[in-house]
Amino acid sequence: MKLKIVLISVALSGLITSQANATVWATRETCTSPEYDSYRCVAGYGYKGNDPYGLSNYSIVNNVDGTRHGCTSFAAFMLSINNPWISGLSHFDAARSWAHDAVTKTTGAVVDHDPSAGDIAQWGSPTDQDLGHVAYVEEVLVNTNGVAVGIVVADDNGGRRDLTTRKTIMKSAPTQALTWPDNFITFPSFGAGGGSTSGGGAGAGGSKNGWLMTSIRITP
């Protein structure tokens, strides 16, 4: 069973209570890097298009600034700075297979539908025609009952956009908007207290298998 502890951010809670409703948190892309500076949205993490698992070998080159881009490479990079070495990750297939690969090619990974900061959000299934997508969960948005209603993710995109973004995705979003992930993958962490974090990632709070998490309480 996952432990989820809500941390109220003074600044954000003040902003939220000042709103008539929670529409300010509607599903949206909150940061889109320009093609000439295509790592901008995740600059705080130090990501430069490479990962130690070699998944960047499958990335796409942004022809404007010459940088490499791939969602699996960014996810692998984030896992490399926040988790112990994950044996088998270098053999993962396209993003659509990550939930399956996490269970079959690694030890200790948990795949479910309950998000926590530090998880890898995953879209698609091994049988899908589309290659799928993976993103790093930075924050979990919860209502006043502590139920997850949204997530904030950072990601890299290769193929059609070739740049990094940050997105707020609400669980109740219509299908034509940014959709809720099919799965959340938790990989073994450093233990209580979690691994190192930087940039806009997880902060103080509770844990799920050792992950530090920050959640924002919002008006339901």
C-alpha positions in Angstrom: 0.0 0.0 0.0 1.4 3.4 -0.9 1.8 6.1 1.6 0.9 9.6 0.4 1.4 12.6 2.6 0.1 16.0 1.5 2.5 19.0 1.9 0.8 22.3 1.7 2.8 25.0 0.0 2.0 28.3 1.7 2.4 30.4 -1.5 0.4 28.0 -3.7 -2.3 27.3 -1.1 -2.8 31.1 -0.8 -3.1 31.4 -4.6 -5.5 28.5 -4.8 -7.8 29.7 -2.0 -8.0 33.1 -3.7 -9.5 31.5 -6.8 -13.3 31.1 -7.2 -12.7 27.6 -8.5 -9.9 25.3 -9.6 -10.1 26.1 -13.3 -6.6 27.6 -13.0 -5.4 24.0 -12.8 -7.0 22.9 -16.0 -5.1 20.4 -18.2 -2.5 22.4 -20.2 1.1 22.5 -21.3 2.7 24.9 -18.9 6.1 25.2 -20.5 7.1 24.7 -24.1 10.8 25.0 -25.0 11.5 27.0 -28.1 13.3 25.0 -30.8 16.4 27.1 -30.6 16.7 26.4 -26.8 14.9 23.0 -26.7 16.0 21.9 -23.2 14.8 25.0 -21.5 11.8 23.4 -19.7 14.0 20.9 -17.9 17.2 23.0 -17.6 17.3 22.7 -13.8 17.8 18.9 -14.0 21.0 19.2 -16.2 19.5 17.1 -19.0 21.4 17.5 -22.3 19.8 14.8 -24.4 21.8 11.8 -23.1 21.3 9.1 -20.5 23.7 6.5 -19.0 21.5 3.7 -20.2 22.0 4.4 -23.8 18.4 5.1 -24.7 19.5 8.4 -26.3 20.8 6.2 -29.2 17.2 6.2 -30.4 16.6 9.9 -30.0 15.7 12.3 -32.7 17.8 15.4 -33.6 16.2 18.8 -33.5 17.4 20.4 -36.7 17.2 23.9 -35.3 19.6 23.7 -32.4 21.1 20.3 -33.1 20.1 18.7 -29.8 18.9 15.1 -29.3 15.4 14.4 -28.0 13.5 11.3 -26.9 11.0 10.7 -24.1 12.6 7.4 -23.0 16.0 9.0 -22.8 14.8 11.8 -20.5 12.9 9.3 -18.3 16.1 7.2 -18.1 18.1 10.3 -17.3 15.8 11.2 -14.4 15.9 7.7 -13.1 19.7 7.7 -13.2 19.9 10.8 -11.0 17.2 9.7 -8.5 17.5 5.9 -8.3 20.1 3.2 -7.9 21.3 1.6 -11.1 18.3 -0.2 -12.7 19.6 -3.4 -14.3 17.6 -4.1 -17.5 16.6 -0.5 -18.3 19.0 -0.3 -21.2 17.0 -3.1 -22.8 13.6 -1.4 -22.6 11.7 -1.0 -25.9 9.6 1.9 -27.0 7.6 3.9 -24.4 4.5 1.9 -25.1 6.3 -1.2 -23.6 7.7 0.5 -20.5 5.0 -0.8 -18.1 5.5 -4.3 -19.4 9.3 -4.0 -19.5 9.5 -2.7 -16.0 7.9 -5.9 -14.7 9.6 -8.3 -17.0 13.1 -6.8 -17.3 13.8 -5.3 -13.9 13.4 -6.3 -10.2 11.2 -4.5 -7.7 9.4 -2.1 -10.1 5.7 -1.4 -9.3 3.2 -0.6 -12.0 -0.2 0.7 -11.0 -2.6 3.6 -11.4 -1.7 5.6 -8.3 0.7 8.5 -9.0 3.4 9.8 -6.7 6.2 12.2 -7.4 9.2 10.5 -8.9 7.1 8.0 -10.8 7.4 7.5 -14.5 4.0 8.2 -16.2 3.4 5.9 -19.2 1.0 6.0 -22.1 0.3 3.1 -24.5 0.6 -0.7 -24.4 2.9 -3.2 -26.1 0.3 -3.9 -28.7 -0.4 -0.3 -29.7 0.5 1.0 -33.1 1.7 4.3 -31.6 5.1 4.3 -29.9 3.6 5.6 -26.7 5.1 8.2 -24.3 6.7 8.4 -20.9 7.2 11.4 -18.6 8.6 12.1 -15.2 6.1 13.0 -12.5 7.2 16.1 -10.6 4.1 16.7 -8.5 0.8 15.1 -7.6 -2.2 17.4 -7.3 -4.8 16.3 -4.7 -8.2 17.5 -3.6 -9.2 18.3 0.0 -9.8 14.6 0.6 -6.3 13.7 -0.4 -7.4 12.1 -3.6 -5.1 12.5 -6.6 -6.9 14.6 -9.2 -3.9 15.7 -11.4 -0.2 15.5 -12.0 2.6 17.8 -13.1 5.0 16.1 -15.5 8.2 17.0 -17.3 9.2 15.3 -20.5 11.2 15.2 -23.7 9.6 14.7 -27.1 11.1 13.3 -30.2 9.7 12.8 -33.6 7.2 15.6 -34.3 8.3 18.3 -31.8 11.9 17.5 -30.7 11.8 19.6 -27.5 11.1 19.5 -23.8 7.9 20.5 -22.1 6.2 20.6 -18.7 2.5 19.7 -18.5 -0.3 19.8 -15.9 -2.7 16.8 -16.6 -6.0 16.5 -14.8 -7.6 13.1 -14.2 -11.0 14.3 -15.5 -9.6 15.9 -18.6 -11.6 15.3 -21.8 -10.1 12.8 -24.2 -9.2 15.4 -26.7 -7.0 17.1 -24.2 -3.8 15.8 -22.5 -5.0 12.5 -21.3 -4.4 10.7 -18.0 -1.5 8.2 -18.2 -2.3 4.5 -18.6 0.2 3.5 -15.9 2.5 4.9 -13.3 5.8 3.1 -12.8 7.7 3.2 -9.5 11.3 1.9 -9.7 13.3 1.0 -6.6 14.7 4.0 -4.9 17.5 4.9 -2.6 15.3 4.1 0.4 13.7 6.5 3.0 14.5 10.0 2.1 14.8 9.2 -1.6 17.6 10.1 -4.0 19.0 13.5 -5.0 16.6 15.9 -6.7 17.2 19.2 -8.4 15.3 21.7 -10.6 11.5 21.5 -10.3 11.4 17.9 -9.0 10.2 16.3 -5.8 10.6 18.1 -2.5 9.9 17.3 1.1 7.0 15.2 2.1 5.9 11.6 2.3 7.2 8.6 0.5 6.2 5.8 -1.7 8.9 3.2 -1.7 11.2 6.0 -0.5 10.3 8.6 -3.1 10.1 12.1 -1.7 7.0 13.8 -3.0 5.3 17.2 -2.9 1.6 17.4 -3.4 -0.6 20.5 -3.8 -4.0 20.6 -2.2 -6.5 22.1 -4.5 -10.1 23.0 -4.4 -12.1 20.0 -5.6 
